[in-house]
Amino acid sequence: MIAIPLLGYGATSICCAPIVWMGVYEIPLTIDASEDTAKLLFSWHAGLAWALALIVVGHILAALWHRHRQDGIFQRMWPSQGASSSGEGG
């Protein structure tokens, strides 16, 4: 999660326009490299973003699977049905 924006910043710093954060502050372009390096960074940026998206979707699907199976795992994960409703805890 940290590498994705850093790779995006690095690639954009190399090849593109200045980065304006929240429309207020211009982040300086500090990296001087070739366009091939920018393409490599953009490919890593995109690949990691897709991997993160797949991990999130996988976790959601796994939670729904446990909800469907009614094996108690979803109920332990869900905040309103945690340890306090099972009689455990303080």
Summary of the structure (lengths in Angstrom):
residues: 90
radius of gyration: 21.1
end to end distance: 34.3
largest distance: 61.7
contacts: 186
relative contact order: 0.11
helix: 67%
strand: 7%
